[in-house]
Amino acid sequence: MICAKCKGNLICGRCKLLESISVAYLPVKNKIEDPTPPSIFIGRIGYPKVFAGPLVVFSGNPELYDNPSSWSGKVEDVLRMRMNVARGVRRINVRNFDEYVLKIQEIAAAKKYFDVEADVKKVVRKPLFDEIVNPAGVSARIENLKLAENPKLPKIVEKFWYDEVKANEAVYRLFEKGFPTHYIQRVFSAGILGVEKKLVPTRWSVTAVHDILGERIKEEIRDFDTINEVNLFFYEHFGNRFVVIVYPSKYFFQLVEIWIEESFWSPERTWIGVDSESIGKKKKYSELSGGYYAARLPVLEYLKEVRRQAGILVVREITPEYRYPLGVWVVEEGVRKAMKSKPLKFESLSQALSYAEKLTWNKDWRKMIFRQTSLDRFLRNS
């Protein structure tokens, strides 16, 4: 099995790469009396009976811990910060909304951090690492969860909590109101949105929100005019290089993912994967996993803002600096920052591709994109 294709989905039955990670933890007391970012974690193992509960911060500024757009520095800086976060969990059924679940829903929807209290029954010294979700430190089995105050919730979220509004519609309306994706993913996971309420594992909610928003924006741009120039955007983010080329075409999106040898999911050899779509709804889950949907959303936001359709090529090159999986927020924020940078303009797509090769270590990705007929046709005419 190619690890860069599996990315910890346990297709082999176990993941030696994840098991090899060694990190330092802060000690956990018998009683938690600490702030929550606010944030929650809903597990997926054993679904529909899963471990779920609040995330708790042992040190540092809680406002920073669940806001990926504010994170900077190196991979190790993010890792060090997130290892200060503990998952307080209890086994629950995703459809049983008892007092405990109502409390973690309030935590998820809160505008700002506040203190929580809980009795710790057992500490599991196993970190959370995943290609989709943010890393976290130890897991603590808790009882008697208490909130130190009544958290303030956004009015529109309270409305969705009690009204029968479909989850897809609620997600998009929150997005239109300016709520960041990490917040929308949180309330989606907490079972606050939708007609038939249920908790959604954090891992699933991240990609679900990216996909819902992406497909909705595709519907909006369907009738826009095509862009009339070739632009190249570039940004480096936590050991990831992002090259985004926007060219005149009906909507067409393609992601090339390059895991350089010695990067986390490809320690022994370089691996290249490709996936793409046109304006119609993407029917199959991408072989590139959640990173595909995380990369697609920011470029669709860009097209929505400029009111144009375009062909989009995103090349994500992951270098050996990316030593630990930090979650797909790296992709979303990296591409979003790229789209906000000043673009380089080219007379043809061929010129842009030639320049893009200079920005990446591996050059074999250029061969992969020729498999797409529409891109081939454009290259022949440019």
C-alpha positions as CSV (number, residue, x, y, z in Angstrom):
1,M,0.0,0.0,0.0
2,I,1.2,3.5,-0.9
3,C,1.1,5.5,2.3
4,A,0.6,8.8,0.5
5,K,-2.6,7.3,-1.0
6,C,-3.9,5.8,2.3
7,K,-2.9,8.7,4.6
8,G,-3.7,6.9,7.8
9,N,-7.0,5.4,6.8
10,L,-5.8,2.0,8.2
11,I,-6.2,0.2,4.9
12,C,-3.2,-2.0,6.0
13,G,-4.9,-2.6,9.4
14,R,-2.5,-0.3,11.3
15,C,-0.3,2.7,10.5
16,K,3.3,2.3,11.4
17,L,4.0,5.9,10.4
18,L,1.5,7.3,12.9
19,E,2.6,4.8,15.6
20,S,6.2,6.0,15.1
21,I,5.4,9.6,16.2
22,S,6.9,10.5,19.6
23,V,5.9,13.7,21.3
24,A,6.0,15.3,24.7
25,Y,2.8,15.8,26.7
26,L,1.9,18.0,29.6
27,P,0.7,16.1,32.7
28,V,-3.1,15.7,33.2
29,K,-4.5,16.2,36.7
30,N,-7.4,14.2,38.2
31,K,-9.7,17.2,37.7
32,I,-9.9,19.5,34.7
33,E,-10.3,23.2,35.5
34,D,-9.1,24.8,32.3
35,P,-10.4,26.7,29.3
36,T,-11.8,25.2,26.1
37,P,-10.8,27.0,22.9
38,P,-13.9,26.6,22.3
39,S,-13.7,23.4,20.4
40,I,-14.8,19.8,20.5
41,F,-13.8,16.4,19.2
42,I,-16.1,13.7,17.9
43,G,-14.4,10.4,17.1
44,R,-15.3,8.0,14.4
45,I,-14.1,4.6,15.7
46,G,-17.0,2.5,16.7
47,Y,-19.6,4.7,15.0
48,P,-22.5,5.3,15.9
49,K,-21.1,4.9,19.5
50,V,-18.1,7.2,19.6
51,F,-15.9,9.1,22.0
52,A,-16.7,12.8,22.1
53,G,-16.1,15.8,24.3
54,P,-14.5,19.2,24.7
55,L,-10.9,20.1,23.9
56,V,-9.1,21.7,26.8
57,V,-6.1,23.9,26.8
58,F,-3.4,23.5,29.5
59,S,-1.3,26.6,28.7
60,G,-1.1,29.5,26.3
61,N,-3.8,31.7,24.7
62,P,-7.0,29.7,24.1
63,E,-8.1,32.0,21.4
64,L,-5.3,30.8,19.1
65,Y,-5.8,27.1,19.5
66,D,-8.7,26.5,17.1
67,N,-8.1,29.3,14.6
68,P,-5.7,27.9,11.9
69,S,-5.7,31.1,9.9
70,S,-3.7,32.7,12.7
71,W,-1.1,29.9,13.0
72,S,2.4,30.7,11.7
73,G,6.0,29.6,12.1
74,K,7.2,26.0,11.5
75,V,5.5,22.6,11.6
76,E,7.1,22.0,15.0
77,D,5.6,25.3,16.4
78,V,2.0,24.1,15.5
79,L,2.8,20.7,16.9
80,R,4.1,22.1,20.2
81,M,1.0,24.2,20.6
82,R,-1.5,21.5,19.7
83,M,0.1,19.0,22.1
84,N,-1.0,21.4,24.9
85,V,-4.6,20.5,23.9
86,A,-6.3,17.5,25.6
87,R,-9.4,15.7,24.4
88,G,-11.9,15.2,27.2
89,V,-14.1,12.4,26.0
90,R,-16.9,10.1,27.0
91,R,-18.5,7.3,25.0
92,I,-21.9,8.4,23.5
93,N,-24.3,7.5,20.8
94,V,-24.4,10.1,18.1
95,R,-28.2,10.3,18.2
96,N,-28.7,10.5,21.9
97,F,-28.8,14.1,23.0
98,D,-28.5,13.9,26.8
99,E,-27.2,16.7,29.1
100,Y,-23.6,15.9,28.3
101,V,-24.1,16.3,24.6
102,L,-26.0,19.5,25.0
103,K,-23.0,20.9,26.9
104,I,-20.5,20.0,24.2
105,Q,-22.9,21.5,21.6
106,E,-22.9,24.8,23.6
107,I,-19.1,24.6,23.7
108,A,-18.9,24.1,19.9
109,A,-21.2,27.0,19.1
110,A,-19.7,29.5,21.6
111,K,-18.3,32.8,20.3
112,K,-15.2,32.7,22.7
113,Y,-13.4,30.5,25.1
114,F,-14.5,29.8,28.7
115,D,-13.6,27.5,31.5
116,V,-14.9,23.9,31.9
117,E,-14.6,21.5,34.8
118,A,-14.6,17.7,34.7
119,D,-13.4,14.7,36.7
120,V,-10.7,12.7,34.9
121,K,-11.1,8.9,35.2
122,K,-8.4,7.7,32.8
123,V,-5.7,9.2,30.6
124,V,-4.8,7.6,27.3
125,R,-1.4,8.9,26.3
126,K,-1.9,8.6,22.5
127,P,-1.8,11.7,20.4
128,L,-4.3,12.5,17.6
129,F,-2.6,12.7,14.2
130,D,-4.6,12.6,11.0
131,E,-4.4,14.0,7.5
132,I,-7.8,15.7,7.9
133,V,-8.2,17.0,11.5
134,N,-5.9,19.2,13.6
135,P,-3.5,17.3,15.9
136,A,-4.1,17.1,19.6
137,G,-2.4,15.7,22.7
138,V,-3.6,13.1,25.2
139,S,-7.1,11.8,25.6
140,A,-8.8,12.0,29.0
141,R,-11.9,10.0,29.8
142,I,-14.1,12.4,31.8
143,E,-17.2,12.5,33.9
144,N,-19.3,15.3,35.5
145,L,-18.6,17.9,32.8
146,K,-19.6,21.4,33.9
147,L,-19.5,24.8,32.2
148,A,-18.2,27.7,34.2
149,E,-20.6,30.1,32.5
150,N,-23.4,30.2,30.0
151,P,-21.7,30.7,26.6
152,K,-22.8,33.3,24.2
153,L,-24.0,31.9,20.9
154,P,-24.5,33.7,17.5
155,K,-28.2,34.4,17.0
156,I,-28.2,32.7,13.5
157,V,-26.7,29.6,15.0
158,E,-29.3,29.5,17.7
159,K,-32.0,29.8,15.0
160,F,-30.6,26.9,13.0
161,W,-30.4,24.9,16.2
162,Y,-34.1,25.0,16.7
163,D,-35.4,25.5,13.1
164,E,-35.8,22.7,10.5
165,V,-33.3,24.0,8.0
166,K,-31.4,21.5,5.9
167,A,-27.7,21.1,6.9
168,N,-26.4,22.1,3.4
169,E,-28.4,25.3,3.4
170,A,-27.4,26.2,6.9
171,V,-23.7,25.6,6.1
172,Y,-23.9,27.9,3.1
173,R,-25.8,30.6,4.9
174,L,-23.2,30.7,7.7
175,F,-20.5,30.9,5.1
176,E,-22.3,33.8,3.4
177,K,-22.5,35.5,6.8
178,G,-18.7,35.4,7.1
179,F,-18.3,32.6,9.6
180,P,-14.9,30.8,9.0
181,T,-14.9,27.2,7.8
182,H,-13.4,25.9,11.0
183,Y,-16.3,27.3,13.0
184,I,-18.9,25.9,10.5
185,Q,-17.2,22.5,10.7
186,R,-17.4,22.6,14.5
187,V,-21.2,23.3,14.7
188,F,-21.8,20.8,11.9
189,S,-19.9,18.2,13.8
190,A,-21.9,19.1,17.0
191,G,-25.2,18.1,15.4
192,I,-26.5,21.7,15.6
193,L,-27.3,22.0,11.9
194,G,-29.8,20.0,9.8
195,V,-33.3,18.6,10.1
196,E,-32.4,15.2,11.6
197,K,-29.9,16.2,14.3
198,K,-26.9,13.9,15.0
199,L,-23.3,14.3,15.9
200,V,-20.9,13.9,13.0
201,P,-17.3,12.7,13.5
202,T,-14.9,15.6,13.3
203,R,-12.9,14.0,10.5
204,W,-16.1,13.6,8.4
205,S,-17.4,17.1,9.1
206,V,-14.2,18.8,7.9
207,T,-14.5,17.4,4.4
208,A,-18.3,17.5,4.3
209,V,-18.3,21.3,4.9
210,H,-15.5,21.8,2.2
211,D,-17.6,19.7,-0.2
212,I,-20.9,21.4,0.5
213,L,-19.5,24.9,0.1
214,G,-17.5,23.9,-3.0
215,E,-20.5,22.4,-4.8
216,R,-22.7,25.3,-3.9
217,I,-20.3,27.9,-5.3
218,K,-19.9,25.8,-8.5
219,E,-23.6,26.3,-9.1
220,E,-23.2,30.0,-8.7
221,I,-20.4,30.4,-11.2
222,R,-21.9,28.1,-13.8
223,D,-23.2,30.9,-16.0
224,F,-20.3,33.4,-15.4
225,D,-18.1,34.5,-18.3
226,T,-14.7,32.9,-18.6
227,I,-11.6,34.7,-17.4
228,N,-9.5,36.2,-20.2
229,E,-5.9,35.9,-18.9
230,V,-3.5,33.4,-17.5
231,N,-2.4,34.1,-13.9
232,L,-0.1,32.1,-11.6
233,F,-0.3,32.3,-7.8
234,F,2.3,30.9,-5.4
235,Y,2.6,30.4,-1.7
236,E,4.7,28.3,0.7
237,H,3.0,27.1,3.9
238,F,4.4,24.8,6.6
239,G,6.5,22.8,4.2
240,N,3.9,22.8,1.4
241,R,4.4,24.6,-1.9
242,F,1.2,25.7,-3.6
243,V,1.2,26.7,-7.3
244,V,-2.2,27.8,-8.6
245,I,-2.7,28.5,-12.4
246,V,-5.9,30.2,-13.5
247,Y,-6.5,30.1,-17.3
248,P,-9.3,30.9,-19.7
249,S,-11.7,28.0,-19.9
250,K,-15.1,26.8,-18.7
251,Y,-14.7,25.6,-15.1
252,F,-12.3,22.8,-14.8
253,F,-10.4,22.0,-11.6
254,Q,-7.4,19.7,-11.2
255,L,-5.2,19.0,-8.2
256,V,-1.7,17.5,-8.5
257,E,-0.4,16.3,-5.2
258,I,3.4,15.5,-4.9
259,W,4.7,13.9,-1.8
260,I,8.5,14.3,-2.0
261,E,10.6,11.5,-0.6
262,E,11.1,11.9,3.2
263,S,7.9,13.9,3.6
264,F,5.6,12.4,6.2
265,W,3.3,10.2,4.1
266,S,6.0,9.2,1.6
267,P,9.2,8.5,3.6
268,E,10.9,6.2,1.0
269,R,10.0,7.5,-2.4
270,T,8.2,10.4,-4.2
271,W,4.6,9.8,-5.0
272,I,2.4,11.9,-7.3
273,G,-1.4,11.7,-7.4
274,V,-3.9,13.6,-9.6
275,D,-7.7,14.2,-9.5
276,S,-10.0,16.6,-11.4
277,E,-13.6,17.6,-12.1
278,S,-15.7,19.8,-14.4
279,I,-18.7,21.9,-13.4
280,G,-21.0,18.9,-12.7
281,K,-21.2,17.5,-9.1
282,K,-18.3,15.4,-8.2
283,K,-19.8,11.9,-7.7
284,K,-16.9,9.9,-6.2
285,Y,-14.9,10.7,-3.2
286,S,-11.5,11.9,-4.3
287,E,-8.5,9.5,-4.2
288,L,-6.5,12.5,-2.8
289,S,-8.7,12.5,0.3
290,G,-9.8,15.6,2.1
291,G,-7.0,17.7,0.7
292,Y,-8.7,17.8,-2.7
293,Y,-11.8,19.5,-1.3
294,A,-9.7,21.8,0.9
295,A,-7.7,23.0,-2.1
296,R,-10.8,23.4,-4.3
297,L,-12.7,25.7,-1.9
298,P,-10.4,28.8,-1.9
299,V,-10.1,28.8,-5.7
300,L,-13.9,28.7,-6.0
301,E,-14.1,31.6,-3.5
302,Y,-11.8,33.5,-5.8
303,L,-13.9,32.8,-8.9
304,K,-17.0,33.8,-7.0
305,E,-15.4,37.0,-6.0
306,V,-14.2,38.0,-9.5
307,R,-17.4,36.6,-11.0
308,R,-15.7,34.5,-13.6
309,Q,-15.3,30.8,-14.6
310,A,-11.9,29.5,-15.3
311,G,-9.7,26.4,-15.6
312,I,-7.8,25.9,-12.4
313,L,-4.6,23.8,-11.9
314,V,-3.3,23.5,-8.3
315,V,0.0,21.8,-7.7
316,R,0.7,21.0,-4.1
317,E,4.2,19.8,-3.4
318,I,4.9,18.5,0.1
319,T,8.5,18.7,1.1
320,P,10.5,16.8,3.8
321,E,9.9,19.8,6.1
322,Y,6.3,18.5,6.5
323,R,7.3,15.9,9.2
324,Y,4.0,15.5,10.8
325,P,0.4,15.5,9.5
326,L,-1.2,18.7,10.7
327,G,-4.6,18.4,9.0
328,V,-6.1,19.8,5.8
329,W,-6.3,23.3,7.2
330,V,-2.7,23.5,5.8
331,V,-4.1,23.0,2.3
332,E,-7.1,25.3,2.7
333,E,-5.1,28.2,4.3
334,G,-2.1,27.7,2.0
335,V,-4.2,27.9,-1.2
336,R,-6.3,30.8,0.2
337,K,-3.1,32.8,1.0
338,A,-1.8,32.0,-2.5
339,M,-5.0,33.4,-4.1
340,K,-4.6,36.6,-2.1
341,S,-1.0,37.1,-3.3
342,K,-0.1,39.2,-6.3
343,P,-0.3,36.9,-9.4
344,L,2.2,36.6,-12.2
345,K,0.6,37.1,-15.7
346,F,1.5,35.0,-18.7
347,E,0.5,35.1,-22.4
348,S,-0.2,31.4,-22.5
349,L,-0.8,28.4,-20.3
350,S,2.3,26.8,-21.6
351,Q,4.4,29.6,-20.4
352,A,2.8,29.5,-17.0
353,L,3.4,25.7,-16.7
354,S,7.1,26.2,-17.6
355,Y,7.4,28.8,-14.9
356,A,5.6,26.6,-12.4
357,E,8.2,23.9,-13.0
358,K,10.8,26.3,-11.7
359,L,8.9,26.6,-8.4
360,T,8.8,22.9,-7.6
361,W,11.5,20.3,-6.8
362,N,9.8,17.5,-8.8
363,K,9.2,18.1,-12.5
364,D,7.4,14.8,-13.3
365,W,4.0,16.3,-12.4
366,R,4.0,18.1,-15.7
367,K,3.5,14.7,-17.4
368,M,0.5,13.9,-15.2
369,I,-1.7,16.8,-16.3
370,F,-1.6,15.9,-20.0
371,R,-4.0,13.1,-19.2
372,Q,-6.9,15.6,-19.2
373,T,-8.4,16.1,-22.7
374,S,-9.7,19.6,-22.0
375,L,-6.3,20.7,-20.8
376,D,-4.5,19.1,-23.7
377,R,-6.8,20.9,-26.1
378,F,-6.1,24.2,-24.5
379,L,-2.4,23.7,-24.5
380,R,-2.4,22.9,-28.2
381,N,-4.3,26.1,-28.9
382,S,-2.2,28.3,-26.7
